[in-house]
């Protein structure tokens, strides 16, 4: 099956010169979407949100683009929703609309386009945009698809039996808190109950605050209550991906998680990037999905020909850390982890299919987290819990500092990119959060 079309052509260039710079996140082969308003001043504060397209170091304002540029007839209904800032309404139009929009935007932004002179006036420097969540998130589910993270954490809790018997059979997940999802920025250290040596739990600020390196999946098509989405149909329900940091208070989590799983140790904050990179844009980076030969095959409802041949995604993931002292001393952020989404034990389609397998109805704009995506080698842990081996081996940072868990003033930045022979590199942008005192 050929998933590629003219929009993925590595020879394609844009009249937006910054989109042609090698190594950028947003070449014309990407075209991610975000919701924003122009930044600065009281006048702009009153501006309604609209959806924009990332192209080079610019944002194409689709509200202005609809007003000032001529388009093919089939583009106007698509642009109407985006110009009004309603990404969910556009996603609900389905895969045919998604493909039409991508083709139309690619042609309009390509070198030599007749629409270029109209759209030049609709570009805004990315730094002059104030971003919002891509859409209202009705529900948020966080999975546990990173087997290396699950194994590393399990070793700390159950050295003789790190993976529970169900892990290789069922995609594990929990229902998270949608109201505390944001775009990063300040993240207040949470308070909660924690175990103490006296036997009586104490209440106070978390001392084992952590990040989790994840990807988020945006649901673009709803299913009715009682309707199960098959593995064959699941791809049509997934609109795109984003970076996701599921902040975790490990000491609060450790005291509360049995018997019902995560609660206040997770619900205080989750951060996502404003950019949604569509599944169409990720097509050149799909890879075969396979399990180790001695692992059980997925049950039939989680197995399909397309999922086996194209279900995995080759996405490079990074975590960068900069402390308050590093900022004061002019030291750059340090990369403390790198991994790849190829190491996930479950595919995006399997997560969505399993979520609906009991008849659960997902809604347009729902967010699914993959769970922490760690690799098998040293330096590939997707959390400080792994990288510091539960706090026993602190990370040594520039300037002589050490970290077992996050301290006030620390800034964590997640980045992701895709690159492959015969394809233009694309990025997912980044998401940063800075820890504030409790």
N, C-alpha and C positions, 0 to 999 in steps of 0.2 A: 504494500500500500504506500503510495507516494503522498506524504503530508505537506510537501513543499509546493509553493507557487511563486509567481513573479515577485511577491512582496519579500521573499527570503533571498533573492538573488544577491550574492556577495558583490556583484559589480554595480549594484544600484547605489547611486549617490544622491544627496539632497542639495537643493539650492541654499539650505541653511548650513553654512560652512562648518560650524562647530560640530555638526552631526557627522562630518567626514573625518574627524580627527581620530586616528587609531587609538583604541583602548578606552574610548568613552563609553558610558553606560547606555546612552540613548541615540544610537545611530538610526537611520531610517528603517532598518530591519527590525527594530524593536517596537516603537510607537506605544509606550505605556500610557495609561490614563490615570488622572488624578482630579480631585475636586478642590477648587481653590477660588480665591478672590484676589484682586490686586492689593498689594500691601501698602501701608503708609497713609496717614492722614485720616481725618474724620470722614471725608468724602468717600474714600475707599472702604471704610468700616461699614458704610451703608450699602455697599455693592452686594448684590446677591451672589451666592456661590454659583459657579459654572464648572463644567468639566473641561480639562485641558489635556493636550497631548504632549508628552515629553519628546523633544527633538533637539539633540545636541545640548547646549546649555540654556535652551529656551523652552518656554511653554507656549504652545499654540492655543489661544483662547477660542474655544469653539462657539462661544456666544457671539463674539465679534466676527468669527469666520462665517457663521450662518448669515449674519447681517450684511457683510461686505463682499462676500465671494460667491460667484455662481457655482452651482453643483449639479450633478446629474439628478434627475427626478427622484430616483430611489433613495438618495442620500438625505433628503429633507426630513422625512419622518424620524430617521435615526438622529440627526443633528438637533431636532427640536427638543428631544428629551435631554440630550447632553448639554445644550445651551442653557437649559433651565436648572442644571445642576443635579439632575435625577439619573444618576448612573444605574440605579436599581431598575428604573423603568426601561432603560435601554437593554440591560442584561436580560430582562424578562422577554424581550423580543426573540431571543433564541439564536442558535448557532448560525443560521443563514444571515441574520442581521449583523452578527459579529464579524462574519467574513466579508460582507459587503462594506462595512465601515472601514475595516483594515485596508481593503483594496482601494477604496476611494481616498483615504488619507495618504496612503503610499503614493498614489498617482499625483495627488495635489502637492506633495512635498518633494517629489522627485525633481532632479535637475532637469531644466527645460520645460517644466510644467507651465501651461498657460495660466494656472491659478496662482502661481507664485507671486506676481505683482500685487494681487489682491490680499494675499495672506501675509505678506511681509509686515503690514501694519497691524496684524493680529498677534504678533509675537511679543512675549514678555520675558525678560531675563528671569531665570528661575529664582534668583535671590530676591526678586521683587514680588513674589507670590506668597500669599499666606494660605497654607494648605489645611484641609479638613479631612476627616475620615471619608473614605470613598463613598460610603452610603451609611444609612442607619443599619446597625447590626442587630438583628432580632435575637439571635442565639449564637452562642459560641461553644464549640466542643473542642477539647484538646485531647489528642491521641498520644500514643506511646510507641510510634513507629520506628524509633531509632534503637535497634537491637544492641548496639555497642554501648549506648547510654544505659539501657535497661540492665545489661550485664554488669557494667561497672558499678552502678548503684546497688545492684543486687549483691555483688561481692562484698560491699561494705556492710550490708544488712544481714545477708545469709551466705557466708563464705562457702558453705557446702552445697548450696542450692540457689545460685544467683538468679536463674530464670524460673519463674513459676510455671507449672505444667501447662497453663493455658496460653502462654505467650506466643508460641509458634502456630497456634490454631486460630486465635481470635484477635482482631485489632482492638486493643485495650484503649478506652477513652473515658473521660469524665466531662460532665456538663459544667462549663466555666461561667464566669460572670461577664456578660456583654457590656454592662454599664461602665466598667472600669477600663475598657480598652481605649487607648489614645495613641497619639502620634509620637510619644516619647517626650523629650524635654525633662522638666523636673519630675523626679519619682521620690515620693516621700517614704522614708523608712517606716515599715509598719510595726505596730505593737500587737502583742498577743500573748497567749499563754504558752509557756515553755516548761519542759521537764527541769527539775532541780534535784540536787543531791539529797535534799532533806526529805524528799518524797511528796512534799506539797508544791504544786507547780507555782511558778512565779509569773507575774504579768509585767511586761515592759517592752522596750524596743528590741526588735530582732537583732541578734549578734551574728547571724550566719546568713546574710542576705546574698542572693545569687542571681545570675542571669540564666536564661536557657535559649540556646540558638535553635530557632525553628523557622519553618516556612508556613505561611498561612494560605489557605485555599478559599477563594470566594465562590460561593454557590450562585450560579447564574440562572438556574431553572428550578422551579419548585416542583414538589410531588405532593399529591393529595394524601391526606391521612388514610392509612391503610394500604397505600400503594408502595410497593417495593421497587427500587430502581435497580435493574439488572447490571451486571458488570459490563455488558455490551452497550448499555445506554448511559453509563455513568459519565463518560467523557463529555457528553452533550449537556450535562448538568454543571460542569465545572467551567467557570469563566476565566479565571486567572489566578496568579500567585502574588504573594507579598512577603517581605521579611517580617518575622514575628519574634519578639522577645517576651517570653512568659516569665516575668520576674518571680522569684521564689524565696520565701523565708524558710530556710531549711529547719531551723529549730522549732518554729511554730508548726511547720508541716509534720515533723517527726512525732510531735506530741499528739496531734489531732487526726492523722490520716487513717488510723485503724479505728473502727472497721469500715468506714464509708468513703475513704479516699480524701483527696485534697479539698480544702475549704478556705479558711482565712489566710493560710500560708501562700495562697495563689491569687485570691480574688482582689487584692489591693491594687494591682496594676498589670496590664499587658500592653505592650507597645508594638505598633505596626508601622511600616512605611506607608506614606501617602500614595505611593505608586502601585498600580495593579498592572503587572506584566501578563498579557493574555496568554492562554494556552496556545493560541495560534503562533505567537512570537517564539514560543519555546519549542516548536516543532523540530527545528534542526538538531535539538539537543536531547531528543528522546532516544532511549536505548532499550535493548531487550531486558526483561525482568526475569531473573532466575534465582532459585534458592540453592544453597549448598546441597550436594547430591544426597547426603544422609539426613536432610531435614524433611519433614512431612510436606507433601504437596498441599497447596491450599484446597479447602473444600470446594466442591464444584461451583457453588454460587459466587465464590471469590476468584474464579479462574476463567480465563477466556483467551482466545487466540490473539486479539489485539493487545490485551494486557501483557501477555507473554512476550510479544514482539516489540512493543513500543511503550510499555507501562512505566519504565524507569526514566528519571530525568538527571542529566549530567549538569549539576549546578554546584559550582565551587562556593563554599561558605567560609566566612572569616569573622573573627571577633577581635576587636581592638579595645585596649584599655588605656585611659589617661587619667592619672590621679590629679588632685588639686595641687600637690607639690610639683608634679611634672609640668603643669601649666605655669606655675609661678616661676619655675626655673627655665622655661622655654623649651622643654623637652617634648618631642613629638609622641603621639600615641604609639603604643607597642602592640603588635599583633601577638595575641596569646593563644589563638587556636585557629585551625583551618581543617575543614572536612568537606565531604561531598554528599549530596543528596542520593547518590547512587547506593550508598550504604544503608538506606532505609529498608526495613524488613517488609513494609507494606507500601503499595503504590497509592497515589491519590485516588484513583478509581476504586480501589479496594476499600479505602476509608469511607468514601461516600456510599458505596453499595452496602457495606456492613451497617452503616448508620441507619439506613432506611430498611434494612432486612426484616425488622419487626413491624414495619408499617409507619415508622416515625416520619412525620412530614417536615421536610426541610423547606425553608423559605428563601426567596431571592435576597441576597445580601447576608445570609448566614455565613459565619466564618468557622473554618475547621483548621485547627493547628495540627501540624504533623507530630508534635513531640520533639524532644531534643535530638538533633541530628549530629551525632558524634561519629568519629572514625575509629578504626581498630588500633591505631598506632599512638605513641606518645605525642602529646601536643595536639591531638585531634578531639579532645573532650569538648563537648558543647556546653559545659557549665564549670564553675569553679569547684563544685563538689567533686567532679572527676579530676580536673587539672591539679588540684591540691591534695588529692587522695583523702577527701573528707577533712581537710584542714591540717593533715599531718605533714605535708610537704609543701609549704608556701611557695608561691611563684616569686622569683626575684625580678624586680623591675629596675629600669634605669634610675640612677640616683641613689640606689641602695635600699629602696623600699621593698617590702614583701607583702603579698596578699594571699590569705587563705579564703577570705570572703570579702565582699565589697564594703568599703568605708565611705563615710559622708564625703561628698565632693568628687567621688570617682565617676567618670563618664565611660559608659560602655557603648560601643558602636558596632552594629552588625552590618556586614556587606556581603553581596553575592553577585556572581557573574557566571556567564556561560560562554565557553569557547570550544571550538572543535575545528578540525581540518575542513576546509571548504565552506565555512560559515563565518559570518562577521560576529565578533564578540558583542554580546549584549549584557547589560547589568540590570539588577533589580533596585538600584539606588542604595540607600542606607537608612538605618533608623538608629538614633542615639538617645540615651537617657542618662541623666545625672542625678546621683543619689543626694537627697536632701535630708537633714536631720528629722527625727521623729517629732 
